[in-house]
Amino acid sequence: MEGSNHSFEHLPLPLKHQGIPKLHGGGSEDDRTKQNKINRQSHGNYLKGQSTQLSRFWKQRQDDRAKHHLPPIPGGIPILLQIDPEVDIDFLRSAFDFEIVSELEEGFIIISTDEIDMAKFNQEVDNFMNNLPRKGGAAKIFGLAQEADRLQRILSDELYEIWSTLKSDQVYTVDIGVECSGKIKLPEYPRKNEDESDEQFKLKVNRWKRNRDEKYIQWDETKIKREEELERIIGIYSGSIVDCFDNEKSITELPDSFTARVQINGKGLRDIANNYGYIFEIVLPDKIQVPESTLNEGTSAQSTIKILPPDNSAPKVCIIDSGIQEKHKYIQQAIDSANSHCYLKHTNDSSDFVPGGGHGTRVAGSVLYPDGIPTSGNYKLPCWIRNARVLDNNNGMPDYLQPSKLLSRIVETYHKNLKDKTKVFNHSIGTRVPCRLKHMSSWAATVDDLSYENDVLFIQSAGNIERNSTHTQMPGIKQMLSSGKKYPEYLLEDCCRISNPAQSLQALTVGSVCINEYKKHDVKSLGGKDKPSAFSRSGPGIWDVIKPDVVEYGGSCAVNSTTPIYVTAPSEICPELIRTSPPGPAYSKDAIGTSFATPKVSYIAAELQRLFSAEPSLLYRALIVQSARWPEWAWNSTSDKYSTAIRHIGYGIPDLQRATTNNEYRVTLITNDIKEIGTREAHIYQVTIPQEMREIGEDFDILVEVTLSYSAKPRRTRRSIRRYLSTWLDWESSRLGEEPETFRRRMFETGSIINDEGDIPWIIGTRSDRGQSDGFRRGAGTIQKDWAIIESHHLRESFCIAVRGHEGWDAAFKANYALVVSFEAINQDIAIYEPIRSYVEVEATVQEDEIEIEMIDKEE
């Protein structure tokens, strides 16, 4: 706007209120629990009969071990229970003295007990049968499962398939997950009483902190003890924990567990799985090998471009991949070669040796040239590239590299140990198979933990479906089409689910969409412009979290109309990428994959870091998702198709301009600095809506977008957001016609909806049956975006957003968050940026005055 002294920058989001939210309780008891309370005698006898059978089984197993002179296994015996899925599982510890090893789906829980005769359990069941006060825990236990059921649940599907054929003397490499929180219950965060002074509450909190720290010391002691136990048992069978770096053992630690990569013979593996009571998972190492993506010989145009190096202060993006051809003329000026590392054994070379043009080189080039390579003029490279080579010449990761341990080392190298810290990590690698859904994998959980502890952002590829694969469980595109499955419906098959670690809650997971449509002779592309790429894996992720988060242009595939079917990728539908050369051209349109869509988002993240260098990476993630839009085919589909669109493309295609700036018809407001919020806390943000937008009789269509990006401490042995994260967050907005004071009272006092015109027609909504996208709810993940078009006369003088903290597994670890809110007149019929900016400036001055007055009052 003429005369304005701004460049449509983002505005600060005004925080208006902080307090204790009025939250409603959890779910009700399962009907089976109610029936068990009614039928106490029959249910009690059923449980005691099962416990007697289990006791007999374990006594016989221990006698057999002694007869065969097998070594003693420390710890308790493992048992699989099924309990009421609606209850707090901690009753198993408090009522029955069980150690909770892991939580599984459908209410199944693995516990460990020191009592083979189940004396404590049977006594509690007797108390329940006699209807003694506060002895109703047995009603919540639906049954004790057979040992074979437990074994099937701790083994990965691939390992379970070969379990019966394990050879006693053959050495296997496996990842073993061990729980180590013991029977230690972390103290609950104290509540502040109404008549309690701030000083008294502070003393209470300090006592809680000391108590909690003592519990964590006990956790650490238990972890050390169990690491030593596991290593000792493995040694009995001449096995070992794999060395990862410089004789450093491949053991990855999270607060409640550790995962060890182990080499052991079949006899020892059976013994550990059957008898070590603290194991919650044994899996074969994921096959980490990026599928072949080079499809054409490729050519490149003549270029007279003059390449300029990045500014010294430009962001550094770490490429975790197959290495990079660092002397390549199109990228060499952006390489921070002093900090290149190769994490493979037997070589220190960080170059890219993948045949056919490389992989990591293409990824790096896509960060530097997200829109292709210009052929003339000056081109300033946008950021620095740091090269972390983890893949070999075949684009695979050797088994001696445990991914979770590897990522910890990389973040330590590039973030903790360098003055100019890396905040953006491009991770265009993953497994060839879908992610597992039993537990968050060690790899993905490590991404979550590193993101929380270090404020770093992993940009992660969703994974590719191979063009041609005869694997019965993982068919290729050709095989699915040949069997009669149609594009894009086959992308929703379980075998096409996102790959590990794309299910990570903190990673920004990127899928691929088609660049354009192609048709020539009898060959036609699978999908037109902006449609999901034929190879791009789909969501949702674990716990029905929306994945992928966003999509970018990674190319597509084409097929012939005759039989047999051939899957190809003509250059017309491939992105233009830098490639290793010679041999071959320096750049070309000769490869496809989510690997090459992902770095285009890393470029946006780098630009955001350049503009907001002092802000947390949580804000970069929020702004990328906030900028994302569905393409026309998704917007124009009926609402019953929205859920399918979400599974394919998440929140849509991000846009650099929307992520970084505004215009007179659009305004974006953001939080500054890391915002911290704990359990039972709420922050209310309030945006004043100009009078001209709210005039009765005016029907301006206003697009409202809200994105919450947060992180919290993960706990791997638990399922669901509520138990996996230390503190989990959600957001609520004011409703249509709801006044700001009414909203404040609803959040802090009443919890009830009154005096409004109904809920905003959000696309996703707070519950899976509330929004327009059935099956999804926005609070499931740690990136929570929703959007709606509102007729402007429904808005009140202020639009309010409340961010609420809920109890997870430990209130000691508060959640960190960033919040973004945007308004846009989508028909460009009313200017809104300047009026909202004027209000924000006035409110900021008022807030400063209020803070000064408060400080003077305290001094007096």
Residue pairs with C-beta under 8 A, 6 or more apart in sequence:
1 664
1 831
1 833
1 834
4 834
6 837
7 661
8 661
8 662
8 663
8 664
8 833
9 661
9 662
10 661
10 662
10 668
10 669
10 670
11 667
11 668
11 669
11 670
11 836
11 837
11 840
12 669
12 670
12 671
12 672
12 840
12 844
13 669
13 670
13 671
13 685
13 687
13 819
13 820
13 821
14 669
14 685
14 686
14 687
14 840
14 843
14 844
14 847
15 671
15 683
15 684
15 685
16 684
16 685
16 686
16 740
16 744
16 800
17 682
17 683
17 684
17 686
17 744
17 747
17 748
18 681
18 682
18 683
18 684
19 681
19 682
19 747
19 748
20 192
20 680
20 681
20 682
20 748
21 680
21 681
21 682
21 747
21 748
21 802
21 804
21 805
22 746
22 747
22 748
22 749
22 750
22 751
23 680
23 751
23 804
23 806
24 751
26 86
27 86
28 86
29 84
29 86
29 87
30 84
30 85
30 86
32 84
32 142
33 84
33 86
33 87
33 139
33 140
35 43
36 43
36 138
36 139
36 140
36 142
37 136
37 139
40 128
40 129
40 131
40 139
41 129
43 138
43 139
44 125
44 126
44 128
44 129
44 138
45 129
46 143
47 121
47 125
47 138
47 141
47 143
47 144
48 122
48 125
50 143
50 144
51 118
51 121
51 122
51 125
51 144
52 118
54 79
54 118
54 144
54 147
55 116
55 117
55 118
57 147
58 77
58 116
59 116
61 274
61 275
62 116
65 73
65 275
70 271
71 233
71 236
73 233
73 271
73 272
73 275
73 276
73 277
74 229
75 112
75 226
75 229
75 276
75 277
75 278
76 99
76 112
76 113
76 114
76 115
76 277
77 112
77 113
77 116
77 275
77 277
78 101
78 110
78 111
78 112
78 150
78 276
78 277
78 278
78 279
79 110
79 111
79 112
79 113
79 144
79 145
79 150
80 108
80 109
80 110
80 144
80 145
80 146
80 147
80 149
80 150
80 153
81 92
81 108
81 109
81 110
81 111
81 141
81 142
81 143
81 144
81 145
82 106
82 107
82 108
82 109
82 141
82 142
82 143
82 145
83 89
83 92
83 107
83 108
83 109
83 140
83 141
83 142
84 107
84 140
84 142
85 106
85 107
87 140
89 100
89 103
89 109
89 723
90 100
90 185
91 137
91 140
92 98
92 100
92 109
92 111
92 137
93 99
93 100
93 183
93 185
94 185
95 124
95 135
95 137
96 113
96 120
96 121
96 124
96 137
97 113
97 120
97 183
98 111
98 112
98 113
98 121
98 183
99 111
99 112
99 113
99 179
99 182
99 183
99 277
99 278
100 109
100 110
100 111
100 179
100 181
100 717
101 109
101 110
101 111
101 112
101 179
101 277
101 278
101 279
101 280
101 717
102 109
102 110
102 179
102 280
102 281
102 439
102 717
102 718
103 109
103 717
103 718
103 719
103 720
103 723
104 110
104 153
104 438
104 719
105 437
105 438
105 719
107 142
108 145
108 153
110 150
110 153
110 154
110 280
112 277
112 278
113 120
113 121
115 121
124 135
124 137
124 138
125 138
127 135
128 135
128 136
128 137
128 138
128 139
129 138
147 274
151 160
151 163
151 273
151 274
152 160
153 438
154 273
154 279
154 280
154 281
154 282
155 163
155 273
155 282
155 283
156 281
156 282
156 283
156 284
156 436
157 436
158 283
158 284
159 174
159 282
159 283
159 284
166 172
166 266
166 269
166 270
167 266
168 265
168 266
168 267
169 265
169 266
169 267
170 265
170 266
171 239
171 263
171 264
171 265
172 263
172 264
172 265
172 266
172 269
172 284
173 242
173 261
173 262
173 263
173 284
173 285
173 399
174 261
174 262
174 264
174 269
174 282
174 283
174 284
174 285
175 259
175 260
175 261
175 262
175 281
175 282
175 283
175 284
175 285
175 402
175 442
176 230
176 259
176 260
176 262
176 272
176 279
176 281
176 282
177 257
177 258
177 259
177 279
177 280
177 281
177 282
177 283
177 439
177 442
177 716
177 717
178 226
178 227
178 230
178 257
178 258
178 259
178 260
178 276
178 278
178 279
178 280
179 256
179 257
179 278
179 279
179 280
179 717
180 219
180 222
180 223
180 226
180 256
180 257
180 258
180 278
181 219
181 222
181 255
181 256
181 257
181 717
182 218
182 219
182 222
184 215
184 218
184 219
184 222
185 215
186 212
186 215
186 809
186 810
186 812
187 208
187 211
187 212
187 215
188 811
189 205
189 208
189 678
189 679
189 680
189 811
189 812
190 201
190 204
190 205
190 208
191 680
192 201
193 201
196 204
209 812
212 810
212 812
219 255
219 256
223 253
223 258
226 258
226 278
227 251
227 258
227 260
229 276
230 241
230 260
230 262
230 272
230 276
231 241
233 268
233 271
233 272
233 276
234 240
234 241
234 262
234 264
234 268
234 272
236 268
237 264
237 265
237 267
237 268
237 271
238 265
238 268
239 262
239 263
239 264
239 265
239 268
240 262
240 263
240 264
241 249
241 250
241 251
241 260
241 261
241 262
241 263
242 249
242 250
242 261
242 262
242 263
242 399
242 400
242 402
243 249
243 250
243 400
244 250
244 261
244 400
244 401
244 402
244 405
244 406
244 409
245 343
245 405
245 409
248 405
249 260
250 260
250 261
250 400
250 402
250 405
251 258
251 259
251 260
251 261
251 405
252 258
252 259
252 260
252 402
252 404
252 405
252 408
252 442
252 446
254 442
254 445
254 446
254 449
254 714
254 715
254 716
255 713
255 714
255 715
255 810
256 715
256 716
256 717
256 718
256 809
257 280
257 715
257 716
257 717
259 281
259 402
259 404
259 442
259 716
261 285
261 399
261 402
261 405
264 272
269 282
272 279
272 282
273 279
273 282
280 439
280 717
281 438
281 439
283 436
285 399
285 402
286 403
286 431
286 433
286 441
286 443
286 500
287 396
287 431
287 432
287 433
288 391
288 396
288 397
288 403
288 429
288 430
288 431
288 432
289 394
289 395
289 396
289 397
289 432
290 322
290 359
290 391
290 395
290 396
290 428
290 429
290 430
290 464
290 593
290 595
291 432
291 464
291 466
291 467
291 593
292 356
292 395
292 466
292 467
293 359
293 464
293 591
293 592
293 593
293 595
293 596
294 355
294 356
294 357
294 590
294 591
295 568
295 569
295 574
295 590
295 591
295 592
296 569
296 570
296 571
296 574
296 588
296 589
296 590
296 591
297 584
297 590
298 357
298 571
298 579
298 584
298 585
298 588
298 589
298 590
299 571
299 585
299 588
300 373
300 585
300 586
300 587
300 588
301 375
302 375
303 373
303 374
303 375
303 376
304 375
304 376
305 373
305 374
305 375
305 376
305 377
305 378
305 379
306 377
306 378
306 379
307 329
307 330
307 333
307 379
307 381
308 333
308 378
308 379
308 380
308 381
309 333
309 334
309 380
309 381
310 333
310 334
310 380
310 381
310 382
310 383
310 384
313 613
314 381
314 382
314 383
314 384
314 606
314 610
315 383
315 384
315 423
315 424
315 606
315 609
315 610
315 613
316 336
316 383
316 384
316 385
316 386
316 414
316 420
316 421
316 422
316 424
317 367
317 383
317 384
317 385
317 386
317 422
317 424
317 425
317 426
317 602
317 605
317 606
318 386
318 387
318 388
318 410
318 414
318 422
318 424
318 425
318 426
319 360
319 363
319 364
319 367
319 385
319 386
319 387
319 388
319 426
319 599
320 388
320 390
320 407
320 410
320 425
320 426
320 427
320 428
320 429
321 352
321 359
321 360
321 363
321 364
321 388
321 389
321 390
321 391
321 426
321 428
321 429
322 352
322 353
322 354
322 358
322 359
322 360
322 389
322 390
322 391
322 392
322 395
323 342
323 349
323 350
323 351
323 352
323 353
323 358
323 360
323 361
323 387
323 389
323 391
324 331
324 335
324 340
324 350
324 351
324 352
324 358
324 360
324 361
324 364
324 385
324 387
324 389
325 331
325 351
325 352
325 358
325 361
325 580
325 581
326 332
326 335
326 337
326 340
326 350
326 351
326 387
328 361
328 365
328 578
328 580
328 581
328 586
329 586
330 365
330 368
330 369
330 373
330 578
330 586
330 587
331 361
331 364
331 365
331 368
331 381
331 385
331 578
333 381
334 364
334 368
334 381
334 383
334 384
334 385
335 384
335 385
335 387
336 384
336 385
336 386
336 387
337 387
339 386
339 387
339 413
339 414
339 418
340 350
340 386
340 387
340 388
340 389
341 350
341 387
341 388
341 389
341 410
341 413
342 348
342 349
342 350
342 389
343 388
343 389
343 390
343 401
343 406
343 409
343 410
344 389
344 390
344 392
344 398
344 401
345 398
345 400
349 389
350 387
350 388
350 389
351 389
352 358
352 359
352 360
352 361
352 389
352 580
353 392
353 393
354 360
354 391
354 393
354 394
354 395
354 580
355 393
356 584
356 591
357 577
357 579
357 580
357 581
357 584
357 588
357 590
357 591
358 579
358 580
359 391
359 395
359 428
359 595
360 387
360 389
360 391
361 578
361 579
361 580
362 577
362 578
362 579
362 591
362 595
362 596
363 426
363 428
363 595
363 596
363 598
363 599
364 385
364 387
364 578
364 599
365 373
365 577
365 578
365 579
365 587
366 575
366 577
366 578
366 596
366 598
366 599
366 600
366 603
367 382
367 383
367 385
367 426
367 599
367 600
367 602
367 603
367 606
368 381
368 382
368 383
368 385
368 578
368 603
369 379
369 576
369 578
369 587
370 599
370 600
370 603
370 604
372 575
372 576
373 576
373 578
373 587
382 603
382 606
382 607
382 610
383 603
383 606
383 610
386 414
386 422
388 410
388 413
388 414
390 397
390 401
390 406
390 410
390 429
391 397
391 429
392 398
397 403
397 429
402 442
403 442
403 443
403 446
403 501
404 442
404 443
404 445
404 446
407 443
407 446
407 447
407 450
408 446
408 450
410 425
411 425
411 450
411 454
411 456
414 421
414 422
414 425
415 421
415 422
415 423
415 454
415 456
416 454
422 456
423 455
423 456
423 457
423 609
423 617
423 620
424 456
424 457
424 459
424 602
424 605
424 606
424 609
424 617
424 620
425 456
425 457
425 458
425 459
426 459
426 598
426 599
426 602
427 447
427 458
427 459
427 460
427 461
427 501
427 507
427 598
428 460
428 461
428 593
428 594
428 595
428 596
428 598
428 599
429 461
429 595
430 460
430 461
430 463
430 499
430 500
430 501
430 502
431 463
431 499
431 500
432 463
432 466
432 474
432 499
433 473
433 474
433 499
433 500
434 463
434 494
434 495
434 496
434 497
434 498
434 499
434 500
434 537
435 441
435 444
435 497
435 498
435 499
435 500
435 501
435 502
435 503
435 541
435 542
436 500
437 542
439 716
439 717
439 719
440 448
440 503
440 504
440 505
440 542
440 714
440 716
440 724
441 500
441 501
441 503
442 716
443 500
443 501
443 504
444 500
444 501
444 502
444 503
444 504
444 505
444 507
445 504
445 714
445 716
447 458
447 460
447 501
447 504
447 506
447 507
448 504
448 505
448 506
448 507
448 711
448 714
449 713
449 714
450 456
450 458
451 457
451 458
451 506
451 507
451 617
451 711
452 506
452 711
452 712
452 713
452 714
452 813
452 816
455 616
455 617
455 618
455 674
455 816
456 617
457 508
457 605
457 617
457 618
457 620
457 621
458 504
458 506
458 507
458 508
459 507
459 508
459 510
459 598
459 599
459 601
459 602
459 605
460 501
460 502
460 504
460 507
460 508
460 509
460 510
460 598
461 502
461 509
461 510
461 593
461 594
461 595
461 597
461 598
462 498
462 499
462 502
462 509
462 510
462 511
462 512
462 536
462 537
462 538
462 547
462 548
462 594
463 498
463 499
463 502
463 537
463 594
464 535
464 536
464 537
464 593
464 594
464 595
465 476
465 477
465 491
465 496
465 534
465 535
465 536
465 537
466 474
466 476
466 477
466 535
467 476
467 477
467 478
467 535
467 557
467 567
468 476
468 477
468 478
468 479
468 567
469 475
469 476
469 479
470 476
470 479
473 495
474 495
475 483
475 495
476 567
477 490
477 526
477 534
477 535
477 557
477 567
478 565
478 566
478 567
480 490
480 493
481 487
481 490
481 559
481 565
481 567
482 564
482 565
485 493
487 526
487 527
487 534
488 526
488 527
488 531
488 532
488 534
488 648
490 496
491 532
491 534
491 536
491 537
491 538
491 647
491 648
492 538
492 644
492 647
496 537
496 538
497 537
497 538
497 539
497 541
498 509
498 511
498 537
498 538
498 539
498 541
498 547
498 548
499 537
501 507
502 509
502 537
502 541
502 547
502 548
503 509
503 541
503 542
503 545
503 547
505 545
505 714
505 721
505 724
505 725
505 781
505 782
506 711
506 782
508 549
508 550
508 601
508 605
508 621
508 624
508 625
508 783
509 541
509 547
509 548
509 549
509 550
509 650
510 548
510 549
510 550
510 551
510 552
510 594
510 597
510 598
510 600
510 601
511 532
511 533
511 536
511 537
511 538
511 548
511 550
511 551
511 554
511 594
511 597
511 648
511 649
511 650
512 532
512 533
512 535
512 536
512 551
512 552
512 553
512 554
512 555
512 556
512 592
512 593
512 594
512 596
512 597
513 527
513 530
513 531
513 532
513 533
513 536
513 551
513 552
513 553
513 554
513 597
513 631
513 649
513 653
514 525
514 527
514 528
514 529
514 530
514 531
514 532
514 533
514 553
514 555
514 556
514 573
515 529
515 553
515 555
515 556
515 573
515 574
515 575
516 525
516 528
516 529
516 572
516 573
517 525
517 527
517 528
517 529
517 573
518 524
518 525
518 556
518 558
518 570
518 572
518 573
519 525
520 570
522 560
522 561
522 562
523 558
523 559
523 560
523 561
523 568
523 570
524 558
524 559
524 561
525 556
525 557
525 558
525 573
526 534
526 556
526 557
526 558
526 559
527 533
527 534
527 556
529 631
530 631
530 632
530 633
530 653
531 556
531 631
531 633
532 538
532 551
532 648
532 649
533 554
533 555
533 556
533 557
533 592
533 594
533 597
534 556
534 557
534 567
535 556
535 557
535 592
535 593
535 594
536 548
536 551
536 554
536 594
536 597
536 648
537 548
537 594
538 548
538 647
538 648
539 545
539 546
539 547
539 548
539 646
539 647
539 650
540 546
540 547
540 646
540 647
540 776
541 547
541 781
543 719
543 720
543 721
543 724
543 780
544 768
544 775
544 776
544 777
544 780
545 721
545 780
545 781
546 646
546 650
546 651
546 764
546 776
546 780
546 781
546 783
547 650
547 781
548 649
548 650
549 625
549 628
549 650
549 651
549 783
550 601
550 624
550 625
550 628
550 649
550 650
550 651
550 652
550 653
550 654
551 597
551 648
551 649
551 650
551 652
551 653
552 597
552 598
552 600
552 601
552 653
552 654
553 575
553 597
553 600
554 575
554 592
554 593
554 594
554 595
554 596
554 597
554 598
555 569
555 573
555 574
555 575
555 591
555 592
555 593
555 596
556 569
556 573
556 592
557 567
557 568
557 569
557 573
557 592
558 567
558 568
558 569
558 570
558 573
559 565
559 566
559 567
559 568
560 566
560 568
569 592
571 588
571 589
571 590
572 589
573 592
574 589
574 590
574 591
574 592
575 589
575 591
575 592
575 596
575 597
576 587
576 588
576 589
577 587
577 588
577 589
577 590
577 591
577 596
578 586
578 587
579 585
579 586
579 587
579 588
579 590
579 591
601 624
601 654
603 656
604 624
604 627
604 654
604 656
604 659
605 617
605 620
605 621
605 624
607 656
607 659
607 660
608 619
608 620
608 623
608 624
608 659
608 660
609 617
609 620
611 660
612 619
612 620
614 673
615 672
615 673
615 818
616 673
616 674
616 816
616 818
618 674
618 709
618 710
618 711
618 816
618 817
618 818
619 670
619 671
619 709
619 818
619 820
621 709
621 783
621 818
622 670
622 707
622 708
622 709
622 783
622 818
622 819
622 820
623 659
623 660
623 668
623 670
623 707
623 820
624 654
624 659
625 651
625 654
625 707
625 709
625 783
625 785
626 658
626 659
626 668
626 705
626 707
626 785
626 820
626 822
627 654
627 655
627 656
627 657
627 658
627 659
628 650
628 651
628 652
628 653
628 654
628 655
628 785
629 652
629 653
629 655
629 658
630 645
630 649
630 651
630 652
630 653
631 649
631 652
631 653
634 641
634 642
634 645
634 649
634 652
637 645
639 772
639 773
640 774
642 763
642 772
642 773
642 774
643 773
643 774
643 775
643 776
646 764
646 773
646 776
651 785
658 666
658 668
662 668
662 833
663 833
664 831
664 832
664 833
664 834
665 824
665 825
665 828
665 830
665 831
665 832
665 833
666 822
666 823
666 824
666 825
666 832
666 833
667 822
667 823
667 824
667 832
667 833
667 836
667 837
668 820
668 821
668 822
669 687
669 820
669 821
669 822
669 836
669 840
670 818
670 819
670 820
671 685
671 817
671 818
671 819
671 820
674 816
674 817
674 818
675 683
675 803
675 816
675 817
675 818
675 819
676 814
676 815
676 816
676 817
677 683
677 727
677 729
677 803
677 805
677 814
677 815
677 817
678 727
678 805
678 811
678 814
678 815
679 727
679 805
679 806
679 807
679 808
679 811
679 814
680 805
680 806
680 807
681 804
681 805
682 747
682 748
682 802
682 803
682 804
682 805
683 802
683 803
684 743
684 744
684 747
684 800
684 801
684 802
685 800
685 801
685 802
685 803
685 819
685 821
686 740
686 798
686 799
686 800
686 801
687 798
687 799
687 800
687 821
687 823
687 836
687 839
687 840
688 797
688 798
688 836
688 839
688 840
688 843
689 795
689 796
689 797
689 798
689 799
689 836
690 832
690 835
690 836
690 839
692 830
692 835
693 700
693 702
693 792
693 795
693 830
693 832
693 835
694 792
694 793
694 795
694 796
694 797
695 792
695 793
696 793
697 793
698 792
698 793
698 830
699 791
699 792
699 793
700 791
700 792
700 825
700 827
700 829
700 830
701 789
701 790
701 791
701 792
701 825
701 826
701 827
702 789
702 790
702 791
702 792
702 795
702 823
702 824
702 825
702 826
702 832
703 787
703 788
703 789
703 822
703 823
703 824
703 825
703 826
704 760
704 787
704 788
704 789
704 790
704 799
704 821
704 822
704 823
705 785
705 786
705 787
705 820
705 821
705 822
705 824
706 731
706 733
706 785
706 786
706 787
706 801
706 819
706 820
706 821
706 822
707 783
707 784
707 785
707 819
707 820
708 729
708 730
708 731
708 783
708 784
708 785
708 803
708 817
708 818
708 819
709 782
709 783
709 784
709 817
709 818
709 819
709 820
710 729
710 782
710 815
710 816
710 817
710 818
711 782
711 815
711 816
711 817
712 725
712 726
712 727
712 728
712 729
712 782
712 808
712 813
712 814
712 815
712 816
713 725
713 726
713 810
713 813
714 724
714 725
714 726
715 723
715 724
715 725
715 726
715 809
715 810
716 724
718 724
718 809
721 728
721 779
721 780
721 781
722 728
722 806
722 807
722 808
723 808
723 809
724 808
724 809
725 782
725 808
725 809
725 815
726 808
726 809
726 810
726 811
726 812
726 813
726 814
726 815
727 805
727 806
727 807
727 808
727 810
727 811
727 813
727 814
727 815
728 779
728 805
728 806
728 808
728 815
729 779
729 782
729 784
729 803
729 804
729 805
729 806
729 815
729 817
730 766
730 778
730 779
730 784
730 803
730 804
730 806
731 778
731 779
731 784
731 801
731 802
731 803
731 804
731 819
732 747
732 766
732 801
732 802
732 804
733 760
733 799
733 800
733 801
733 802
734 740
734 743
734 796
734 798
734 799
734 800
734 801
735 743
735 753
735 756
735 757
735 758
735 759
735 760
736 756
736 757
736 758
736 759
736 760
736 790
736 794
737 755
737 756
737 757
737 758
737 794
737 796
738 746
738 755
738 756
738 796
738 800
739 755
739 796
739 797
740 796
740 797
740 798
740 800
742 754
742 755
742 756
743 800
743 802
744 800
746 752
746 753
746 754
747 802
747 804
757 794
759 765
759 770
760 788
760 790
761 772
761 788
761 789
761 790
762 770
762 771
762 772
762 778
762 786
762 787
762 788
763 771
763 772
763 773
763 786
763 787
763 788
764 771
764 772
764 773
764 776
764 777
764 778
764 785
764 786
765 771
765 772
765 773
765 777
765 778
765 786
766 777
766 778
766 779
767 777
768 774
768 775
768 776
768 777
770 777
771 777
771 778
771 786
778 784
778 785
778 786
789 826
792 830
799 821
799 823
801 819
801 821
803 817
803 819
805 814
805 815
823 832
823 836
824 832
825 831
825 832
